[in-house]
Amino acid sequence: MSSLPKRNVEQAPSLFGNLSVMPTRDIEAIIRCQDNLAFMRPLPAESMQLIVTSPPYNIGKSYELRSPLEEYVKSQAQVISECVRLLAPGGSLCWQVGNHVDKGEVFPLDIVLYPLFREHGLQLRNRIIWHFEHGLHCSKRLSGRHETVLWFTKSDNYTFHLDPIRVPSKYPGKKHFKGPKIGQLSCNPSGKNPGDVWIFPNVKSNHVEKTIHPCQFPVELVERLVLALSDPGSAVLDPYMGVGSSVIAAIKHGRVGYGCDVDQKYVDTAWDRIFQFRAGVLRTRPMDRPVYDPSKPHGGQR
């Protein structure tokens, strides 16, 4: 505790009111070992500017109970409904999913779950493809190397900051060669829009962020969403928090991170990572680092 800034242990988060079980170890990280519906229901309506999460894919991982797809969709509907209640009018909801696989048949969860969001009147702004190079190798179909982030908003008036997430232009010095702007730069000097295909390494054994969780978010993926879709000081929620990557991304950029998980060891790991971040020793992969640099050991991916 001594490594934490004083403001992070003396003040109490406001959204939970005066609940006796309110965590107070860090004002910008409000996390619990709790079912997500129980965690979310005390929170005020429209209190979250950004909700970003990756729910279980119902494929039998160690941290989830496998159920028929219909039951899985029903359980997701409950959580999504509560998230919509918490989402601010100008906020964004980002649901990152892969595929449900049953007897070798693939069911893309973004397609399966999309109607649940539309039932609440949410508008899809982007279907972001997260591409990565590593994973299990399939023998009877092509190996999966991407997952999807569905980005929804409640209205046409929503927060979107492009400048903090610009990436280097392919031709940064390119200039107009004719017309009234001849000789002037033809691209934004701050970089270009990153587009809707994002290339970030997934968290495997040699990743600097690897913890006990088998399928954790890379912090840099959530950072891009936090910077683009929320304002400093706003609230960011992850109802399937795991080991706290979304909360880390939030507090790293001056937001307040809310999250929960039903596994105590994951919550404990999340707290450890938060305390490491406050102490300045948490290792995360920088957003601006190239995915592969052949001049560096391991291609610079660590």
C-alpha positions in Angstrom: 0.0 0.0 0.0 2.9 2.4 0.6 3.6 2.6 -3.1 0.1 4.0 -3.9 -0.4 7.7 -4.4 -2.1 9.2 -1.4 -5.2 10.2 -3.3 -5.9 6.6 -4.3 -6.4 5.3 -0.7 -8.1 8.2 1.1 -11.1 9.0 -1.2 -14.0 6.7 -1.9 -15.6 6.1 -5.3 -18.9 7.9 -5.6 -21.0 5.5 -7.8 -21.4 2.9 -5.1 -22.7 5.5 -2.6 -22.1 4.4 1.0 -22.2 0.6 0.7 -20.4 -1.0 3.6 -18.6 -3.5 1.3 -17.3 -0.7 -1.0 -13.6 -1.3 -1.9 -11.4 1.6 -1.0 -7.9 0.4 -1.9 -7.8 2.5 -5.0 -10.2 5.3 -6.0 -9.7 4.7 -9.7 -10.1 0.9 -9.5 -13.4 -0.4 -8.2 -13.3 -4.2 -8.5 -15.0 -7.1 -6.7 -15.2 -10.9 -6.7 -18.9 -11.0 -7.6 -21.4 -12.1 -10.2 -21.6 -9.3 -12.8 -25.4 -8.8 -12.5 -25.0 -8.4 -8.7 -22.1 -6.0 -9.3 -23.9 -3.8 -11.8 -27.3 -3.5 -10.4 -26.4 -1.1 -7.6 -24.7 1.3 -10.0 -26.7 4.3 -11.2 -28.2 4.3 -14.7 -26.1 6.0 -17.5 -23.0 6.2 -15.3 -20.5 4.5 -17.6 -19.0 6.3 -20.6 -17.4 3.1 -21.9 -18.2 -0.5 -21.4 -15.6 -2.9 -22.8 -15.4 -6.6 -22.2 -14.7 -10.0 -23.6 -17.3 -12.6 -22.3 -16.6 -16.3 -22.2 -17.1 -17.9 -25.6 -18.9 -21.0 -24.2 -16.2 -23.4 -25.5 -15.4 -25.1 -22.2 -12.4 -23.1 -21.0 -11.3 -23.7 -17.4 -13.0 -20.5 -16.2 -16.4 -21.1 -17.8 -19.3 -23.6 -17.7 -20.2 -24.9 -21.1 -24.0 -24.7 -21.9 -26.2 -25.1 -24.9 -25.8 -22.1 -27.2 -29.4 -21.0 -26.7 -28.8 -20.8 -22.9 -25.6 -19.0 -23.4 -27.3 -16.4 -25.6 -30.0 -15.9 -22.9 -27.4 -15.3 -20.2 -25.7 -12.9 -22.4 -29.0 -11.1 -23.0 -29.3 -10.4 -19.3 -25.8 -8.9 -19.0 -26.2 -6.9 -22.2 -29.5 -5.4 -20.9 -27.9 -4.3 -17.7 -24.9 -2.8 -19.6 -27.3 -0.8 -21.7 -28.9 0.6 -18.6 -25.5 1.7 -17.3 -24.3 3.2 -20.6 -24.3 7.0 -20.8 -26.2 8.6 -23.6 -23.0 9.5 -25.4 -21.1 6.4 -24.4 -19.9 3.3 -26.2 -20.2 -0.4 -25.6 -17.5 -2.7 -27.0 -18.2 -6.4 -27.0 -15.1 -8.5 -28.0 -15.9 -12.1 -29.0 -14.5 -15.0 -31.0 -16.2 -18.2 -32.1 -18.3 -20.7 -30.3 -17.3 -24.2 -31.7 -19.5 -27.2 -31.3 -18.6 -30.6 -32.9 -16.3 -28.9 -35.3 -18.9 -26.4 -36.5 -18.1 -22.7 -36.0 -20.7 -20.2 -34.8 -19.4 -16.5 -35.0 -20.5 -15.0 -31.7 -20.6 -11.5 -33.1 -23.3 -12.6 -35.6 -25.1 -14.6 -32.9 -25.2 -11.8 -30.4 -25.7 -8.8 -32.7 -29.6 -9.0 -32.5 -29.4 -8.6 -28.7 -27.8 -5.2 -29.1 -30.2 -4.1 -31.8 -33.1 -5.0 -29.6 -32.0 -2.2 -27.3 -31.7 0.3 -30.2 -27.9 0.3 -30.1 -26.2 1.4 -33.3 -23.1 -0.5 -34.7 -20.3 1.9 -35.5 -17.6 -0.5 -36.4 -17.0 -4.2 -36.5 -13.3 -4.2 -35.5 -11.2 -7.1 -36.5 -8.4 -7.9 -34.0 -5.8 -10.0 -35.9 -3.0 -11.9 -34.1 -0.5 -14.5 -35.3 -0.4 -17.1 -32.6 -2.9 -19.7 -31.4 -3.9 -23.3 -31.6 -3.3 -25.0 -35.0 -6.3 -26.7 -36.5 -6.1 -29.9 -38.5 -9.6 -29.9 -40.2 -10.1 -26.2 -40.9 -8.0 -23.1 -41.2 -6.5 -21.9 -37.9 -8.4 -19.0 -36.3 -6.3 -15.9 -36.1 -8.8 -13.1 -35.5 -11.5 -12.0 -33.1 -14.1 -9.3 -33.4 -14.9 -6.2 -31.4 -18.5 -4.9 -31.9 -18.6 -1.2 -31.1 -22.0 0.2 -30.4 -23.4 3.6 -29.3 -26.8 4.7 -28.0 -27.2 7.6 -30.4 -25.5 9.6 -33.1 -24.0 12.0 -30.5 -21.2 10.0 -29.0 -17.6 10.5 -27.8 -14.9 9.7 -30.4 -11.3 11.0 -30.2 -9.3 10.1 -33.2 -6.1 12.0 -32.5 -4.9 9.9 -29.5 -5.1 6.7 -31.5 -3.6 7.8 -34.8 -0.9 5.5 -36.2 2.1 6.4 -38.4 1.2 7.2 -42.0 2.6 4.9 -44.6 4.1 7.8 -46.5 4.5 10.5 -43.8 6.2 13.0 -46.1 3.8 12.6 -49.1 2.7 15.9 -50.6 0.0 17.1 -53.1 1.6 17.1 -56.6 -1.0 19.3 -58.3 -3.9 21.5 -57.6 -4.3 24.4 -55.1 -2.5 22.4 -52.4 0.5 21.5 -54.4 3.6 21.1 -52.3 1.6 20.8 -49.0 1.4 17.6 -47.0 -1.4 15.3 -48.2 -1.7 13.5 -44.9 -2.3 14.4 -41.3 1.2 15.1 -39.7 -0.1 13.4 -36.6 -0.7 10.1 -38.4 -3.6 8.3 -39.9 -6.8 6.7 -38.8 -5.9 3.1 -37.6 -8.8 1.6 -39.6 -11.0 -1.3 -38.4 -8.3 -4.1 -38.6 -6.1 -4.0 -35.5 -3.0 -6.0 -35.2 -1.9 -6.7 -31.6 -0.2 -9.8 -30.3 -2.5 -12.0 -28.2 -1.3 -12.8 -24.6 0.6 -16.1 -24.9 3.4 -17.5 -22.7 6.1 -15.1 -23.9 4.0 -12.0 -23.6 5.1 -9.5 -20.9 1.6 -9.3 -19.6 1.0 -13.1 -19.2 -0.7 -14.1 -15.9 -2.6 -17.1 -14.7 -5.6 -16.3 -16.9 -5.7 -18.5 -20.1 -7.4 -15.9 -22.3 -6.6 -12.4 -21.1 -7.0 -9.1 -22.9 -3.8 -7.3 -24.1 -3.8 -4.0 -22.4 -2.9 -2.1 -25.6 -6.1 -3.3 -27.3 -8.2 -1.8 -24.5 -6.1 1.3 -24.3 -7.0 2.2 -27.9 -10.7 1.9 -27.0 -10.3 3.9 -23.8 -8.5 6.7 -25.5 -10.9 6.9 -28.5 -14.2 6.4 -26.7 -13.9 8.0 -23.3 -12.8 11.2 -21.6 -10.4 11.6 -18.8 -12.1 11.2 -15.4 -15.0 9.1 -16.9 -16.0 5.6 -15.8 -15.1 2.5 -17.7 -16.7 -0.9 -16.9 -15.7 -4.5 -17.7 -18.3 -6.9 -16.4 -16.1 -9.9 -17.3 -12.9 -8.4 -15.8 -10.7 -11.5 -15.6 -7.3 -10.3 -14.4 -8.1 -6.6 -14.8 -6.6 -5.6 -18.2 -9.5 -3.2 -18.9 -9.2 -1.6 -15.5 -5.4 -1.2 -16.0 -6.0 0.4 -19.3 -8.6 2.8 -17.7 -6.5 4.0 -14.8 -3.4 4.2 -17.0 -5.1 7.1 -18.8 -6.9 8.8 -15.9 -10.3 7.0 -16.1 -12.0 5.2 -13.3 -12.1 1.4 -13.9 -14.9 -0.8 -12.7 -14.9 -4.5 -13.0 -15.8 -7.9 -11.5 -15.1 -11.6 -11.8 -16.5 -14.6 -10.0 -13.0 -16.2 -9.6 -11.2 -14.9 -6.5 -7.7 -15.7 -7.8 -8.3 -13.6 -10.9 -9.5 -10.7 -8.8 -6.4 -11.0 -6.6 -4.2 -11.0 -9.6 -6.0 -7.9 -10.9 -5.3 -6.2 -7.6 -1.6 -7.2 -7.8 -1.4 -5.7 -11.2 -3.0 -2.5 -10.1 -0.6 -2.2 -7.2 2.3 -2.9 -9.6 1.1 -0.2 -11.9 0.9 2.3 -9.0 4.5 1.3 -8.1 5.6 1.9 -11.6 6.7 -1.7 -12.1 3.9 -3.2 -14.1 5.1 -4.4 -17.6 2.7 -3.8 -20.4 3.3 -3.8 -24.1 3.3 -0.3 -25.5 0.7 0.6 -28.1 3.2 2.1 -30.5 5.5 -0.9 -30.6 5.7 -2.7 -33.9 4.2 -6.2 -33.8 7.3 -7.7 -35.3 10.9 -6.3 -35.5 13.3 -8.8 -37.0 16.3 -6.9 -35.6 15.2 -7.7 -32.0 15.1 -10.9 -30.0 11.7 -12.7 -30.3 10.8 -10.1 -32.9 10.3 -7.4 -30.2 7.0 -8.9 -29.1 7.7 -9.3 -25.5 
